[in-house]
Amino acid sequence: MHTAEITLHVNGEYRSVFVRNADTLLYALREKLGLTGAKPGCLNGDCGSCTIDMDGMPMKSCLMLAVEAEGASITTVEGLKYTSLQSQFVDKFAFQCGYCTPGFIMNANALIHKYPYADDMIIKEWLESNICRCTGYKEIEDAVKAALAAAQAALGQQ
C-alpha cells in the first residue's frame, strides 16, 4: 500500500501525516491525527456529523480526500474549545447523545462568521445540512441564536 506524506494546517498547527491517495480527510483527522470530534455518521455526506471548517466554510470531511485538503486552513471542533458557541449549546440543551453536536457546532461557527446578523430563515437553511435523530431542532436553533447575539454584541463593542 503506497502512502505519501502531506502537511495539513489544522487548528492553527501544521501537522504532517502519511496517507493513501484514497484516504478521506475524516479518516486522516480521526485515525492519523487523533482528532475524533468529527464523527463518521453516514459516510456519504447526508448527516453532517463529519463537518469541519475549511477556509471559513463548512465541509463534510467524509466526502473529501485528505490530499485535497493540503494547503487549506482546517478547523475541527477541537479548535473551538471554550468558545461562546460551545457554551451556548450546553446552556440551551442543544444536544442529546452528542454524536451530531460537533457537526452542528462547526456549521453554526461558519454561519456566525459569514452571516453575523443571520435571521431565522438563514439559520434554518444552514442547519439543514445536519441531521439529529435524538432531539428537536429548536434547542439547536436557540443555541445558534444566542451565539449570534453574543457575536453581534462583540461586533458592537469594536
C-alpha positions as CSV (number, residue, x, y, z in Angstrom):
1,M,0.0,0.0,0.0
2,H,1.5,3.3,-1.1
3,T,1.4,6.3,1.2
4,A,2.6,9.8,0.9
5,E,3.4,12.4,3.4
6,I,1.2,15.5,3.4
7,T,1.0,18.5,5.7
8,L,-2.3,19.7,7.0
9,H,-2.9,23.0,8.7
10,V,-5.3,22.0,11.5
11,N,-6.5,24.2,14.4
12,G,-3.6,26.6,13.8
13,E,-0.9,24.0,13.7
14,Y,0.9,22.3,10.7
15,R,0.8,18.6,11.1
16,S,2.5,16.0,8.9
17,V,0.7,12.8,8.2
18,F,1.1,9.8,6.0
19,V,-2.0,8.9,3.9
20,R,-3.0,6.8,1.0
21,N,-4.4,8.7,-2.0
22,A,-7.8,7.2,-1.2
23,D,-7.9,8.2,2.5
24,T,-10.7,10.7,3.3
25,L,-10.0,13.8,5.3
26,L,-12.3,12.4,8.0
27,Y,-10.1,9.3,8.3
28,A,-6.9,11.3,8.4
29,L,-8.2,13.6,11.1
30,R,-9.5,10.8,13.3
31,E,-7.1,7.9,12.7
32,K,-3.9,9.7,11.9
33,L,-4.2,12.9,14.0
34,G,-6.4,11.7,16.8
35,L,-8.9,14.5,16.3
36,T,-12.1,12.5,16.9
37,G,-14.6,15.4,17.1
38,A,-15.7,14.9,13.5
39,K,-17.8,11.8,13.5
40,P,-18.3,9.1,10.9
41,G,-22.1,9.0,10.5
42,C,-23.5,8.1,7.2
43,L,-20.1,8.4,5.3
44,N,-21.9,9.7,2.2
45,G,-22.4,13.4,3.1
46,D,-26.0,13.3,4.2
47,C,-25.9,13.6,8.0
48,G,-23.2,16.3,8.6
49,S,-21.6,14.6,11.6
50,C,-18.2,14.9,10.0
51,T,-18.5,18.7,9.3
52,I,-15.3,20.7,9.7
53,D,-14.4,24.3,8.7
54,M,-12.2,24.7,5.7
55,D,-11.1,28.2,4.8
56,G,-14.1,29.6,6.5
57,M,-16.7,27.3,5.0
58,P,-18.3,24.1,6.4
59,M,-17.2,21.0,4.6
60,K,-18.2,17.3,5.1
61,S,-14.8,15.6,5.7
62,C,-16.2,12.2,4.7
63,L,-16.6,13.5,1.1
64,M,-13.1,15.0,0.7
65,L,-9.8,13.2,0.2
66,A,-7.1,14.1,2.7
67,V,-4.7,15.0,-0.1
68,E,-7.2,17.6,-1.4
69,A,-7.0,19.5,2.0
70,E,-3.3,20.2,1.8
71,G,-2.8,24.0,1.8
72,A,-6.2,24.7,3.3
73,S,-6.8,26.0,6.8
74,I,-8.9,23.4,8.7
75,T,-10.7,23.9,12.0
76,T,-12.2,21.0,13.8
77,V,-14.5,21.1,16.8
78,E,-11.4,20.7,19.0
79,G,-10.2,24.0,17.7
80,L,-13.3,25.7,19.1
81,K,-12.7,24.6,22.6
82,Y,-14.1,27.0,25.3
83,T,-15.9,29.2,22.7
84,S,-19.2,31.0,23.4
85,L,-20.8,28.8,20.7
86,Q,-20.0,25.6,22.6
87,S,-21.2,27.2,25.8
88,Q,-24.5,28.1,24.2
89,F,-25.0,24.5,23.0
90,V,-24.6,23.4,26.7
91,D,-26.7,26.3,28.1
92,K,-29.6,25.7,25.7
93,F,-29.5,21.9,26.0
94,A,-28.9,21.7,22.2
95,F,-27.7,18.1,22.3
96,Q,-28.9,14.7,23.4
97,C,-26.5,11.9,22.7
98,G,-24.0,14.4,21.4
99,Y,-22.9,12.5,18.3
100,C,-24.1,15.1,15.8
101,T,-23.3,18.1,18.0
102,P,-19.7,18.7,16.7
103,G,-21.1,18.9,13.1
104,F,-23.8,21.4,14.2
105,I,-21.3,23.5,16.1
106,M,-18.9,23.6,13.1
107,N,-21.8,24.6,10.7
108,A,-23.0,27.2,13.2
109,N,-19.5,28.6,13.6
110,A,-19.1,29.2,9.9
111,L,-22.6,30.7,9.8
112,I,-21.8,33.1,12.5
113,H,-18.7,34.3,10.7
114,K,-20.3,34.6,7.3
115,Y,-23.7,36.0,8.5
116,P,-23.3,37.6,11.9
117,Y,-26.8,39.1,11.5
118,A,-28.5,36.0,10.2
119,D,-32.2,35.8,10.5
120,D,-34.3,32.7,11.2
121,M,-34.5,31.7,7.6
122,I,-30.7,31.8,7.1
123,I,-30.2,29.8,10.3
124,K,-32.7,27.1,9.2
125,E,-31.1,26.9,5.8
126,W,-27.6,26.5,7.2
127,L,-28.7,23.8,9.7
128,E,-30.5,21.8,7.0
129,S,-27.2,20.0,6.1
130,N,-27.0,18.4,9.5
131,I,-29.3,15.7,11.0
132,C,-30.1,14.9,14.6
133,R,-32.1,11.9,15.4
134,C,-32.3,12.4,19.2
135,T,-33.8,15.8,19.7
136,G,-35.8,18.5,18.0
137,Y,-34.0,21.4,16.3
138,K,-35.5,24.1,18.5
139,E,-32.8,23.9,21.1
140,I,-30.1,23.9,18.4
141,E,-31.6,26.9,16.8
142,D,-31.8,28.6,20.2
143,A,-28.1,28.0,20.8
144,V,-27.2,29.4,17.4
145,K,-29.4,32.5,18.0
146,A,-27.7,33.0,21.4
147,A,-24.3,32.7,19.9
148,L,-25.2,35.1,17.2
149,A,-26.4,37.6,19.8
150,A,-23.1,37.3,21.6
151,A,-21.2,37.8,18.3
152,Q,-23.3,40.8,17.5
153,A,-22.6,42.3,20.9
154,A,-18.9,41.8,20.4
155,L,-19.1,43.4,17.0
156,G,-20.9,46.4,18.5
157,Q,-18.1,46.8,21.1
158,Q,-15.4,47.1,18.5
